[in-house]
Amino acid sequence: MNAITNPANPAIPTIAPSPELLSGLAALLGPKGLLTDPADMRPFLTDWRGQLTGSASAVARPASTEEVAGLVKLCAAHGVAIVPQGGNTGLMGGATPWGNHAGIVVSLGRMNRVIAVDPVGYTMTVESGCVLQTLQELAASHDRLLPLSLGAQGSCTIGGNLSTNAGGAQVLHYGNTRSFVLGLEVVLASGEIWNGLHALKKDNTGYDLKHLFIGAEGTLGIITKAVIKVWPKPKDVATAWINIRDPQAAVELLSEAHIASEDAVTSCELMNRTNLDGVFRHIPGVQDPLPGGTSPWYLLMEWSSALPKAGVMAGRMEEFLADAMERGLVLDAVLAQNESQARAMWHIRESHAEAGRHDGPGISFDISVASSRIPNFIEDASTAARAVLADIRPCPMGHMGDGNLHFNFKAPLGMERDTWRQYLKAVTRAVNDKLRDYDGSISAEHGIGSEKIGELLHYADPVKMATMRAIKVALDPQNLMNPGKIFTV
């Protein structure tokens, strides 16, 4: 593990809390609320991948909005920087303090209360430290669906999901996290509490402030509560594992599926044989649904309906896939016969990140382009990467339905990690230059954090960056909220 540095912004605040401040925080937060022992702090200072390790003088664990407001006011008065943290499952270092950070980490994990569930109004009001899977299960117990679905859902928290505008596998039908947030409560950099905790679908009273904080990665304030929209729980779900001709077939199949399903496509995940083989090697208990596929390209597709007519979706999907097979778009397919088989298919898809950690040197790009342009982009970006390193192994996969690719490249077989690192900057520039040509985004759902600051500065529209900086300076003039993340100030 490497301590991260901040070459893009070496002037981030590094003021350590005084004994007076630490004493004040301890009194405010109580015996469980402040960690200063290095062993206790370590899990909060290292990212989920084990690749980044930062520093802090203390980890604060508030149990209420009032405690968050109080600690922010104390830190602001002393000029001490804060790094907000949810479940610490992010992939861009957004919740990991810099190596020269001397302030505090604020973990929201103790703020995990469900305030209200309104199944009639289709909302839940929750604190930001609630674990995503817990909220999914709570919604299901009320015959409702919280559609946000991530590989880390067993440990990520809703506050972190909101702060990164998390995506996941059902964005094409339900939208990003931003799409189902009705209201927020936020502690500002001043320590003031903004109460926008309203379950309103219409509120046209000026700027919609909640959207400033969703996706801001804790750089403008700390989200403490949210009102979240939920949906009817699907009663009839069809899930299929499909071997397809090529990515162009995936585009055509998805386009036709929207009509054939009466716009009930809830997921469409593109996978590559190289990635799948890694999952089957490294993840215990998984089985290949279609061994011996004749093409390296696969889709995991799901159609869902809230109507209690079991089997209708499966019948439609089977007929649809049979027709696509006759036309050569689909080479082979298997439909899940029950919920257990569907979960097994999804487990394979959700294990890609974990398998990648064990499968040798590689690099992954969380990017997006228009869905219809994915096939050409895969070909052109692969060609650009091979121009840098001829034997590099492209293995793109991701959320086909919303254009979000997790474009992975693996090192040539037998290449040592140190040698591989020498090519990473050139490969990154080649892929992102091609992405710029396609009018795409360098970050589809993982955010910027500390990892992509340089790339954002290189590619982003300067007017956009100037506007973002103006907002940051206005709301956080001391640059104390997660400094050095997303951009420099």
N, C-alpha and C positions, 0 to 999 in steps of 0.2 A: 504494500500500500504506500502511496506517495502523498505527502503533505502538499496540498495545492497552493499555488501562488497566484497572484493576480497581476500579470504583466499589463493587462489592458487598463487597469485602474489601481496603481500602487498607492493611491492616496485615500483608500477606504479608511474609515475611522478605526483606530487601533487603541483607543483609550480603554484601559482596564478599569473595572469597577473598584471604587475605593472601599476600604473596610466599612465606612459609613453606609455606602450604598448596599453592600452585601448584607449588612445588619438590617437595613430597612426592608430589603427583599425577603429576608428570612422571617422577619416579624409579620410581613404582609401575607406570605404564602404558607406559613406554618411548617411543621417538621417534615412533611412529605413533599413540600413544594419547591425546595431548592437543593440542587446537587452541586457539590464542589469537589468531591473526591474523584480523582482522575479515573479510577476503575469504574465508578458509577456513571461517569459522563461518557465514557468511550463509545457506547452504542449510539449515542446521539451525535457524535462527531465524525462518524464514518458512513459513507453512503451504502445503499443496499448492495451494490456490485462489489464492494470491498476495494474499490479503485481509488477513492478520494478520502483523505483524512484531513480535517481541519483542526482548529483550536478554539477554545472559549474559556473564559474564567469561571463560568457557572452555567448550569442548565436550570431554567425556571420551569416549573410544572404547575401553572395556575389551575384552579378548580372552578372558576367562574369568570364571567365577563368583567365583573368589578375588579377581580384580582388582575386580569390582563390590563385593564385600564390603569390600575394603580402602579403596576410594574413599568408600564410604558412611560407614565408620567415621571417616575423616579429616574429611569434611564435617560429620558430626554433632558431632565434637569442637570444630569451629570455628563451629558454628551457621550453616553455609552451605546454602542450599536447593538441591534437585535437581529437574530436570524430566526424567523418563525419556522416551525416544523410540525408536520402532521404525522403520518405513519412512516416517514423516512423511506419511502419506496421509489422515489423519483430517480430518473436515469440521466439527468442533466446537471446534477450537483446543485440544484436550486435550494435545497434544504440543508446543504452542508456548508458550514462556515469555512472561510478562507484560512489558509495556514497561518496568516499573520493577524487573524481576528482575535481580539482580546476582550470582546464584549460577552454577551450571553446568548444562548440558544433558548428559545421559548417553545417548549413542547406542549401541544394542546391535547395530549392523550387522555388527561384526566377529565376533560370536558366532554363527556360521552353520554350525556342524558338526552333522551327523547322527550321533547316538551309536549308535543301533541300529535295525534294522528287523526286526520279527518277523511275517512274513506268516502263519505258522501261528497265532499268537496274535492276529493282526489289530491290531498296535500299531506305532507308531513313537516313538522317543525322540529329541528334537531340542533344539537350543539355540534361544533366543528370537529370534535375529537371522536365522533361515532365512526366505527369501522364500517366500511361500505357493505361488506357481506351481512353484517348484523342488520343494516337498514334494508337490504334486499329481502332478508328473511322476515323482517317485521312487516314490510309491505305485503309479502306473500301471505302472511297470516291473516291479513285483512282482505284477501282476494284481490290484491293490487300488485302492480309491477313497478319496480324502480329499474329502469332499463340500462343504467350505467353498468357495464360489465367489463372487468379488467382482470388480467392474470394475477395481479396483486390484491384482489378484492378482499382476501382474508386478513390483510394487515394494513392496507391503505385507509386513510380516513377521508370523510367527506370534505373537510376543510382543505386538505391537500388537493383533492379532486377539483374543488372549486377554484383554488388558487392557481392551478395549472390548466384549467378548462379541459379536463381529461376527456378523451374520446372513447375508444373501445370498439367493440364488435357490432354494436347496433346503431351507430351514428347515422347510417343511411336512412333509417326509418324514424328514429326519435331525436336525432340531432346530438350535438356535443352537450356537455354539462351545462353550458350557458343557456341552452334551449329550455331546460326545465327548472331553472331557478326563478322563483317568483319574488323572493325578498331576502335581504341580508341584514345582519347586524355586524358592524365593523368597528374595531377600535382603531382610531386614526393615530398618526405619528405623534400627535399632541397629547394623546391619552384620552381625548374626547370620544364618546360613544355615539356613532351614527346608528340610529334605529330605523332601518328600512325594512323591518321584519313584517311585511304585509303580504297576505295571500291574495293579491290582486292580479288579475290577468290584464287589466287595463288601468294605467295610471299615467296620464299624459300631462304631468305637471313639471315640465322642463326636462333637464338632463336625467337620464336613467342611470343613476350613480352606481347601481350594483354592477354594471358592466365594466366600470373602471377597475373593480377589485377582482372580478373573475378573470383569471389568466394573468394577473399581475405578479404572481409568484411571491407575494408577501412584501413587495417593494413599496406599496402605498399604504398599507394598513394590515391589520390582522382580523380575518374573518372569524367570528365567534359563534354565530348562529345562522341558520338558513331555513327558508321555507321552500320545500322542494315539491314539484309536481310529480304525481305518480299516474299510472295508466291502469286500465283493466288488465287483470292477469290473463294471459293467453290460455285458452282451454284446449285448443287444437293446434299442435305444433308438428311440423314435418321437417326433418333434418336429413340431409343427404351428403355423402362423401362422393365426390365426382372426379373422375379422371378425364381431363379435357385435352383437346388437341393442342392448344397453345393459348397465350394470353389474349389474342384477338378473339378466340372463341369465348373466353370468359366475358369480354365486353359485350359480345352479341347475346350470350346466354342471359346475362343480367338484365340487359335492356328488354328482352322478351319476357323474362320472368316477372317483371313488374306488371305486365298486362295479364299474363296467364294466372297470376296469383291474386288478381284484383288489388294490386298494390299492397300485398301483404308480405313482401320480402323484408325480413328483419335483419338478416346477416348474409354477407357474401365475402368469404375469406379466401384469398389466393395463397397457395402454398407451392413450394418447389421441392423436388425430390431430395436435393442435397440437405436442406434444412430438416426434412422429415426423417431422413436416415439418422441425423444427429439425435433427434428425439427418441427414435427407436433404440439407439445405442445407449443413451445416457439416462433415460427416464424409466424407472422400474414399472412393470405392470402394464405397459401400453402395447397394443397390438395393431398391426397395419390393417385397416378395414378393406383395402384393395391391394394385396400383395401382387407383384408382377405387373404393375401398370405399364402400358406401352408408351406413355408420354410422361415427362418429368413434371407436368403441371397438374395441379389439383385445385378443386374448390370445395369449401365447406359452406353449404347454402342452407338457410333456414327460412321457412315461411310460417307465420303465426296468425291465429285468429282468436278473438275473444268469444266467438260464438261457441256454445257447448255442443258441437256436432263433431265428435272425435272421428278422425279418419278422412274428413273432407279434404283437408290440406294435403295429406299424403297421397290421396287419389289423384288430385290435380297435379301434384309434383311428379308422380310416377308417369302419368300421361305426357306431361311436358318433357321430361327427360327422355322418354322413349322416342318422341318425335325428334328431339335434338340429336339423339344417337343415330337415327336414320339419316340425318343431314350431315353427320360427321363432326358436329361440334363436341359431342360427348362420346368418349371411347368406352367408358364403363362407369357404373354408379351403383351405390348401395344406399338404401334408405334405412334409417334407424327404425327398428321395430318396436322400441319402447324407450322410456325416458333414460334408462340405464345405458343403453347403447348410444343415445344422443349425447349423454354426459361424457361417455368415453371418447367420442369423436372430438368434443370440445376440449377435453383434457389434453389431447394431442396438440391441438392448436395453441392452447394456453401454455404449453410447456416449452415452446420455442425459445423463449428468453433464458430459461433455466438451462436447457440443453446447450445453448450457445456458450454458456460460461465454461463448459467442459469440453468443447469441441475444437480447441486450438485457437490460434490467433485469427482475429477477424475484425471487421469494422461494420457498423450498422448506421444507416441513414434513415431518420424519421422524416420523410418528405411527403409532399402531396402534389399531384398534378390533376388536371381534369381527367375523370375516369376513362373517357373515351380515348385519351392519349397515352394511357399506360403502356400498351404494347410497344408503340414506337419509342417511348421514353426508355423502357427496359432495354431495348436493342441499342439505342444510341448511347445511353449511359454505360452500358456494359462495354461497348466498343471504346468509349473514352477511357474507361478504367484499364482496359487491356493495352491501350497505347502507353500507359504508364508502366504496367507490369503484365507482361504477355500471358503468364500462366495464372493470373488471379482468377478466383472462382466466384462469379456472380451467383447469388441465390436469393432473388427478391421474393418477398411475400408480404402479406398485409391485408388491409381492409379495402378490398376491391371496390366495394359499393360506394365508398366516399372518396376514393382517389388517394388514400393514405397508404403508401408503401413503406415497409420497414426493409429498405433495400440493403441486404447484407452482402458483404464480400468476405470470402475466406481466403487466407493466405495459400499460396501454392503448396501442394503436398510436400512435406519435408522441410519447409522454410522455417528457420528459427525466428523466435519472437523479436529479437533485437534487429535482425535483418528486415523483418516485416515492418517495424516501426519507421524505417527510413523512407518508406513509400507512402505513408499515411497522408502527409500533407498534400502531396501531389495527387493522390487518388481523390481526396476530399475536394480539392480545387477542380479537378476534371469533372466529377459528378455534379458538384454544385453549379459550375458554369453551364453545364448542360441543362440543369434544372432551371436556371435563369432563362435560358433560351426557350424553355417550355412554359414560362410564366408561372412557375410553381412556387412552393414554399419550402424553406430549409427546415422548418419545424411544423409538423402537422398536428401533433398532440402531446409531445413530451416537454415542450417549452424550450427556453433558452438557458436558464440557469447560469452556471459558470462555464459550461462546456462550449456554448455556441456564441459567446459574446463577439469574438472576432469575426465569425461568419456573418452574424447579423449586421455588424458595422460595415462589412464589405459589400453586402448585397442589398440592404434595406434602402428604401426611398429616403433621401435626406430630409424631406419635409416631414415624413412620418416620424423619423428619429427626433427631429427638433420639437415636434409636438409632444412626443412622449416625455422628453426631458423637461419641457415646460410644466407638464402635469406633475412629474416627479418633484420638481423643485417647489411647486406650489403646495403640494400636500406633505412633503417631507423635506423641508428646507435644510435640516441638519444632515440629511443623508444617513439616517440611522436605521431605517427599515430595510433589512436584507441588502446592505450596500454591496455594490460590485456584482450584482446579478442583473441579467438582461442587457444592461448597457452601462456605460460610464456617464457620469454627470458632470 
